[in-house]
C-alpha cells in the first residue's frame, strides 16, 4: 500500500458520485511540496445535506484498503466552517494520514487563495467553483492581528523572563514560544510573506530568507537555563525591533 495507491483509490471512488460537485487535493499537492512524508489532503465540495454521505463514501474506501487505525473528528463548528476528519490507515505509515475536508460552497472562497494555499490539484469541478481568487477580507484581518500583536507584546512580553527568574524553566520555555517567538515570527512573515502572516512556524524555509531562519534557530533550540536566558533576551529585543517598524 502506498500514498499513490490511496490517492488513486479515492479518486476512482468519488468521481462517479454525481452529487459530489468538485473534488481536489490541497496541501502539499497544491503547493508542489509533496515528498515521501506528505499526508493526503482531500477536499470535497458537496451540498450540505450530503456531507455525511461524503464521509461514508470515503470511509468505505478506507475499509477496503485495510481499515482505519485511528480517526479524529474536528469538533464542530470548526474554525473554518467546513467539516473535517483525519484518518490513520492500518496499511500506511502515520505520515500518510488522510485529511478529509467536506466543504461548503458559501465558505469556499478563502481556501482558493493561491498565495496562501497553492493551486488545487483538481480531479473534477462540475460546479465551476474552483476559481483561484485572493481573499478580499484577508488584508484587514491581518492588519487587526498586527495591532493585537503589538499591544499584547507590550503588555505581556515580560512573562518568559519572569518565569525564568523564578526558576520555572518549563514555564519560561513555553512563554518564550508563546509570547515572544510566536509574535516575532508572525511579524517577520508580515514583512516577508504578508499573505501568509498567520501560518506560524510552518513553511519558514519557503517564506523567510535563509539568514532570518538561521537567526531564529538558536532561539528555538535552547540547551540549558543560560541559553534560555539568552534566547529570551534576544527574542524580546528582536521583537521590539520589529514592532518599531510595524506597518498597521
N, C-alpha and C positions, 0 to 999 in steps of 0.2 A: 504494500500500500504506500503510495506517495502523495505528496501535495498535489501534483499534477493530476493524478487519478481522481482525487477528491473533487477538484475543480471541475473536471470533465463530467463526473457523475452528477454533480449538482446542476451543471448546465443542461445536460440531457433531461433531467427530471423536471426542471421548471419551464423549459422552453415550450412544451406543448400545452401548458396551462393558460388558456386564453384569458382568464381573469387576472393573471399577473401582467400588469401594464408595462413594466420595464424591469430588467434585471442587469446588474453590473457588478464589477469588482471595484472596490475602492482601496484605501490603504496603500500598501507598497506597490500593488499592481497599477494604481492610478498615478503614483509619483515616480515610477520607474526605479524603485529601490528594492525590488524583490531579490532576496537571496535565500540560501538554504535554510535560514532560520525564520523566514517570514510566515506569519499566520495568513488566514484567508478571510478577507472582509467582503462578505456577500451582502448586497443591498437589493431589496425587492420593493418595488412600488406596487401596492395593491389597494383596492378600496378598503376602507376601514373595517367594514363588516367581514372581510375575508382574511383579516390578519391571522386569526387562529388557524385557518386553513393553510396559510403560507408556512407557518411554523410546523404544522403537521406534515406537510409535503416534504419539507427538508428533513425532518426527523425520521421519516420513513426511509429516506436515502441513507441516512447515517446508520440506521439499524441494519440495513442491507450490507453496509460496509464494515460491519463488525461491532457496531454499537457505540454507545456513549459512556465514558467512564465518569464524567462529571459535567454538570450543567449549572450555569449561573444565569438566573433571570434578573436583569437590571430592574430595580424597583421602579414602579410607576406611580405618578408620572415621571418620566425620565427628564433629564435636563434639556434634552434636545427635542422632546415631544414625540419621538417615534418609539417603537417597541423593539427591544434588543435582548438577545440571548447569546451567551458564549458557551461553546461546547469543547470539551476534551474528548478525543476519539480514542477508543481502545487500540485501534490498529495503526495509530500515528503517534509520533513523539509530541510532547506537550507544546513544542514550538509551533506545530502546525494546527493550532487551535482554530476553530471556526467562530468568527464573529458575525452573527446574522442580525441585520437590522431591517425590520419591516417598516417601510416608510410611508408617510402621509404626503400627498401632493401639496397641501397647503403649507407644509413646513420644509419643503424640499430645497428651496432656494439657497439658503446659506451653505448647504453642503455641495453646491455646484460651483463654488468659487474656485477657479483653477489654481490660484496662487496658494490658497490655504490647503486644498485637498487634492490637488492634481486633476488630471483628466480621467474620468471613469473609463474603465475597460468594459465597454458596453457589449452585452450579449444580445439584447434586443431592446427596442424602445417603441412599443406600439402606441404610446400616448404622445410621443414627441416632447417628452418632458425634460430630457437630459440635455439642456442647453447651458453650456458654461456661462456663468454670469457673476460679476462682482456682487458681493453682499452690500446693498445700499446702506444698511444700518450699522455696518461694522465700524466705520471710522469714528462715529460719535460714541459708540460703546467703548471702544478702546481709549478714546480721549478721557472718558469718565473714569476708566480704570487707572489711567496715569495720575489723575488727580487724587484718587483714593490711595494709590501707592505713595505719593508724595506725603500726604497727611499722615498715613499710617506709619511710614518710616520715621517721620519727625517725632511722633509720639512714643512709639514702642521699639525703636531701633536699639535702645539701650538694654533690652531684656536679655539677650545672649550673654553680654558682658556681666550682667548682674548675677545670672545663674552660675557663671564660671567663678566669680568672686566668692560665691557661697560654697564652692566645691561641688556643685551639682553638674558633673561633666556630661551626663546623658542629656539633661535638660538643655545644657549650653549648646551641644551639637545640634539638637533639634531646633533650638532657636536660631542658630546660625543659618540653617537651611530655610526655615520658615520666614524669619523676619529680616534676613539680610540677603542671602543668596537668591531666594525666590524673587523678591522685588528687583534685585540687581539684574538678574537675567532677563526679566520682563522689560526693563528699561533698555538694556542692550539690544534686545530684539526690536524694540520700538525704533531704535536708530538704524539697525542693520537689516531687519526683515519686518517692516512695520505691519504688514497684513497677517503676520504670524506671531504677533506680540505675545499672545496668551498661550503659546504652545509649551511653556515650561522648559524643562531640561532636555526634552526630546529633540532630536534632529539638530543639535547645536553644530555638528560638523558641517551641515548643509547651510545653516542660516547665519552663522557668525564667522568672522575672519579667523583664520588659524591662530593668529597671535592672541586674539581675545580668548579663544578656547584654552590656549596654553596658559594664559594668566589665571583663568578660572580654576583649572585643575588642582593646584595645590591648596586652594581654599575649600575644595570639596573633600579631599582626602587628607585627613589630619591624623597623625600618629599618636599624639600624646597631648597632655594638658598645655605644654609650652607651644606646640604647633597650633593647638586650638585657639589659644590667646592671640597668637599672631594672625590667624585666619580671621578671627572676629574683628580685630583692629583693621586689617587690610580690607575686608569686605565692607566695613562701615565707611571707611574713607572713600573707597571706590563708589559706593552707593551715593554718598554725599556729592561726589564729583558729578555723577550722572544727574542728580536732582538739580544741580545748578544749571545744567544745560537742558533740562527737561522742557519739551515742547508740549503745551497743552492747548 
